[in-house]
Amino acid sequence: MFINATGYHIPEGRLDNDYFLNVNGLTSDWILQRTGISTRSIAKPEENINTMSVKAVNNALPSLPYDIREVDLIISATYSPYDTVGTAAHVVQREFEIADTKAFMLSSACSSFVNALEVVEGYFAMGKAEKALILGGDKNTAYSNADDPKTGHLWGDAAVAFFLSKKPYTQRDAQILEIYTRALGCEGKGPESVQLRPRHGGIRMPEGREVFAKACTIMPQNMLRLLENNGYSLDDLSYFIAHQANMRILKNIAEQLQIPEEKILHNIGELGNTGSSSCALVYAQNKARFKRGNLICLSVFGGGYSAGSCLIKM
């Protein structure tokens, strides 16, 4: 499976840490020390997953090596849909006149994008699709509560688009070597650990400490599994992109495995936790720096619990 083109949309709005002092009592320094976040991306009221997904696709089109109307599978990977019936996948289908395609939404917390990659892999293997488009993203601020001192200061908004194919189309196409996902509902507090209940408080993370500990353990564990399965060692890894939930998690993983700082890519300081777009967004933002032969691992962890990793060879 190959990545043909990527694009993204990051809202222009930024909300800095000072905002939260009079809202939930947290100082800018406290937030920065505990999370690594200085600002977070904030979508406009009229923006949503549908509109941001369309913009992400438009951003990818200049580098797409085939007509977008050849796409035969579209998946919206999100946990904050604008509409659970007319999903972003269907909106993008209509916007770009992709008449002959399958389209649906997939949700598995912050792991949604990697789960979508695995679903695409399955469709390709069954011969039911040859070109796919994954729309990853969340408008977290539609559901977050700034007055919540546990999680109100974490969230940002963004969308990303990945075009994928069963065979390569250009020499620049990156190859996805392996995808691995895990459902972890039996771990710890499981489904109660992170919640999004629109009528009952929106996004909340009542088990933040447990989430932190699980993320620090499971994301590197899954990454090492992929490296070993494909005959690589940690020294072969060019870049590691973990879910952008907390800078302290990224630093913890780097210290555990002694990964040099320059190999850990991130955007959380400026954008906050952008949910389902997270890792894929960091990849898309940094694609110009990747060189032929680079080995890149994306590893995510989300509520539920859920987790997944993806190994990419440039």
C-alpha positions in Angstrom: 0.0 0.0 0.0 1.3 3.4 -1.0 0.8 7.1 0.0 0.3 9.1 -3.2 -0.5 12.6 -1.7 -1.3 14.3 1.6 -2.9 17.6 2.4 -4.2 19.3 5.5 -6.2 22.2 6.9 -5.2 23.9 10.1 -7.6 26.7 11.2 -5.9 30.1 11.5 -7.3 30.9 15.0 -5.0 30.3 18.0 -5.9 30.4 21.7 -3.0 30.9 24.1 -2.6 29.7 27.6 -3.4 33.0 29.3 -7.0 32.6 28.3 -7.5 29.8 30.9 -6.4 31.6 34.0 -9.8 33.3 34.5 -11.7 30.3 33.1 -10.4 27.3 35.1 -7.7 28.8 37.2 -4.7 27.3 35.4 -1.7 29.5 34.8 0.2 29.6 31.5 3.3 28.2 33.0 1.4 25.3 34.6 -0.2 24.3 31.3 3.1 24.6 29.5 5.0 22.5 32.0 2.4 19.8 32.3 1.5 19.5 28.6 4.0 21.3 26.4 1.1 23.3 24.9 1.5 27.1 24.3 -1.4 27.6 21.9 -4.1 25.5 20.3 -5.7 25.8 16.8 -9.3 27.0 17.0 -11.7 26.5 14.1 -14.2 29.3 13.3 -17.9 28.8 14.3 -18.8 28.1 10.7 -16.0 25.5 10.2 -16.6 21.8 10.9 -15.2 18.4 10.0 -16.9 18.6 6.6 -15.6 22.0 5.6 -12.1 21.3 7.0 -11.9 17.9 5.2 -12.8 19.6 1.8 -10.0 22.1 2.4 -7.5 19.3 3.3 -8.3 17.5 0.1 -7.8 20.7 -1.9 -4.5 21.1 -0.3 -3.5 17.6 -1.4 -4.7 17.9 -5.0 -1.7 19.6 -6.6 0.5 16.6 -5.8 -2.1 13.9 -6.6 -0.8 11.8 -9.5 -4.2 10.8 -10.8 -7.7 12.2 -11.2 -9.5 12.3 -7.8 -12.6 10.8 -9.5 -10.7 7.5 -9.7 -10.9 7.2 -5.9 -13.1 4.2 -5.1 -13.1 4.3 -1.3 -13.5 7.3 1.1 -13.3 7.0 4.9 -13.9 9.8 7.3 -11.9 9.0 10.5 -13.2 11.2 13.3 -14.9 11.1 16.7 -16.4 14.6 16.4 -18.6 14.5 13.2 -20.6 17.5 12.2 -23.3 15.2 11.0 -23.5 11.5 11.7 -25.7 10.9 8.7 -24.2 13.1 6.0 -20.6 12.4 6.9 -17.5 14.2 5.7 -16.9 11.2 3.4 -20.2 11.9 1.6 -19.6 15.6 1.5 -16.2 15.2 -0.1 -17.6 12.7 -2.6 -20.2 15.2 -3.7 -17.8 18.2 -3.6 -15.3 16.5 -6.0 -17.9 14.6 -8.0 -16.4 11.2 -7.1 -19.5 9.2 -8.4 -18.2 5.6 -8.2 -16.9 5.1 -4.7 -17.7 3.7 -1.3 -18.0 6.3 1.5 -18.4 5.9 5.3 -17.3 7.2 8.7 -15.1 5.3 11.1 -14.5 6.1 14.8 -12.1 4.8 17.3 -11.1 7.8 19.4 -7.7 9.2 18.6 -6.7 6.0 16.9 -9.3 6.5 14.2 -6.9 7.4 11.4 -4.7 4.3 11.9 -7.8 2.1 12.1 -8.9 3.6 8.8 -5.5 2.8 7.3 -6.0 -0.9 8.2 -9.6 -0.9 6.8 -8.1 0.5 3.5 -5.5 -2.3 3.5 -8.3 -4.8 3.9 -10.3 -3.4 1.0 -7.2 -3.4 -1.2 -6.4 -7.0 -0.2 -10.0 -8.1 -1.1 -9.8 -6.5 -4.4 -12.8 -4.2 -3.5 -10.8 -0.9 -4.0 -7.6 0.3 -5.6 -7.4 4.0 -4.7 -8.6 5.4 -1.3 -8.9 8.7 0.5 -8.8 9.0 4.3 -10.1 12.1 5.9 -8.8 12.4 9.4 -9.7 15.2 11.8 -11.7 16.6 14.7 -13.2 19.8 15.7 -12.6 19.2 19.4 -13.6 22.8 20.3 -17.2 21.9 19.4 -17.3 19.6 22.4 -14.5 20.7 24.8 -15.2 22.7 27.9 -12.6 25.4 28.7 -13.8 25.4 32.3 -12.7 21.8 32.9 -9.3 22.0 34.7 -8.4 18.4 33.8 -8.7 18.6 30.0 -10.3 21.9 28.9 -6.9 23.4 27.9 -5.7 20.4 25.7 -7.8 20.5 22.5 -7.1 21.9 19.0 -8.9 21.5 15.6 -7.5 20.3 12.3 -8.1 18.0 9.4 -5.8 15.9 7.1 -6.3 14.0 3.9 -4.3 11.0 2.7 -4.6 9.5 -0.8 -3.6 5.8 -0.9 -3.2 3.2 -3.6 -2.6 -0.5 -4.0 0.3 0.1 -6.3 2.8 3.0 -6.6 2.2 5.8 -9.1 5.4 7.8 -8.8 8.9 7.3 -7.4 7.9 9.7 -4.5 5.1 7.4 -3.2 5.9 6.2 0.3 5.2 2.6 1.1 3.3 1.5 4.2 5.1 -1.6 5.3 2.7 -2.7 8.1 -0.2 -1.5 10.1 -1.1 -2.8 13.5 -4.1 -1.9 15.6 -5.4 -3.0 19.0 -8.7 -2.6 20.9 -7.9 -2.3 24.6 -11.3 -2.0 26.2 -10.3 -4.5 28.8 -7.3 -2.4 30.0 -7.7 -0.4 33.2 -10.9 1.8 33.2 -11.2 1.2 29.4 -14.3 2.9 27.9 -14.8 5.2 31.0 -11.3 6.6 30.7 -12.0 9.2 28.1 -15.5 10.3 27.2 -17.4 12.4 24.6 -21.0 12.7 25.6 -22.5 15.8 24.0 -25.3 16.2 26.5 -23.3 15.2 29.5 -20.2 17.4 29.7 -18.7 17.0 26.2 -15.1 15.8 26.1 -13.8 14.7 29.4 -10.9 12.6 30.7 -11.6 11.4 34.2 -8.7 8.9 34.2 -6.0 11.2 33.0 -3.2 9.6 35.0 -4.1 6.2 33.7 -4.3 7.4 30.1 -0.8 9.0 30.5 0.7 5.8 31.8 -0.9 3.5 29.2 0.1 5.9 26.3 3.7 5.9 27.6 3.8 2.1 27.6 1.7 1.0 24.6 2.8 3.5 21.9 6.5 2.5 22.1 5.5 -1.2 22.5 3.6 -1.2 19.2 6.3 0.7 17.4 9.0 -1.8 18.5 6.7 -4.6 17.4 6.5 -3.2 13.9 10.3 -2.6 13.6 11.0 -6.2 14.7 8.4 -7.7 12.4 10.0 -6.0 9.4 13.6 -6.7 10.3 14.6 -3.3 11.6 16.1 -2.1 14.8 15.5 1.2 16.6 18.7 2.6 15.1 17.1 2.2 11.6 14.2 4.5 12.6 14.5 7.9 10.9 11.5 9.6 12.6 9.0 8.7 15.3 5.6 10.4 15.3 3.5 9.7 18.4 0.0 10.8 19.1 0.1 14.5 20.0 -1.7 14.3 23.4 1.0 15.6 25.8 4.6 16.7 25.2 5.5 14.9 28.5 4.4 11.6 26.9 6.7 12.2 23.9 9.6 13.0 26.2 8.9 9.9 28.3 9.0 7.7 25.3 12.2 9.3 24.0 13.9 8.8 27.4 12.7 5.1 27.6 14.1 4.2 24.2 16.9 6.8 24.1 15.6 8.2 20.8 17.4 11.4 19.9 15.3 14.6 20.1 15.6 15.3 16.4 13.9 12.1 15.5 10.7 13.0 17.5 8.4 15.1 15.3 5.6 17.1 16.9 3.2 20.0 16.6 1.5 19.9 20.0 3.1 23.1 21.3 1.3 25.2 18.7 -1.8 23.2 17.8 -2.7 21.2 21.0 -4.3 17.7 20.8 -5.9 17.6 17.3 -7.4 14.2 17.9 -7.8 11.9 14.9 -5.6 14.0 12.7 -2.7 14.2 15.1 0.0 11.8 13.8 -1.1 12.0 10.2 -1.0 15.8 10.4 2.6 15.8 11.7 3.5 13.5 8.9 1.9 15.7 6.2 3.4 18.9 7.7 6.9 17.4 7.5 6.8 15.5 4.2 9.3 17.9 2.6 12.0 16.8 5.0 11.6 13.1 4.4 14.2 11.5 2.1 14.3 8.4 0.0 14.9 5.4 2.3 13.7 7.1 5.5 11.8 4.9 7.9 9.0 6.6 9.8 6.7 5.2 12.5 3.3 6.6 13.5 2.0 5.4 16.8 -1.3 6.4 18.4 -3.2 5.8 21.5 -6.8 6.8 22.2 -9.7 6.5 24.6 -11.7 3.3 24.7 -8.9 2.3 24.9 -7.5 1.9 21.4 -4.1 2.0 19.8 -2.3 1.5 16.5 1.0 1.9 14.7 2.0 2.3 11.1 5.5 1.8 9.6 6.3 3.8 6.5 9.3 3.5 4.1 10.0 6.5 1.9 
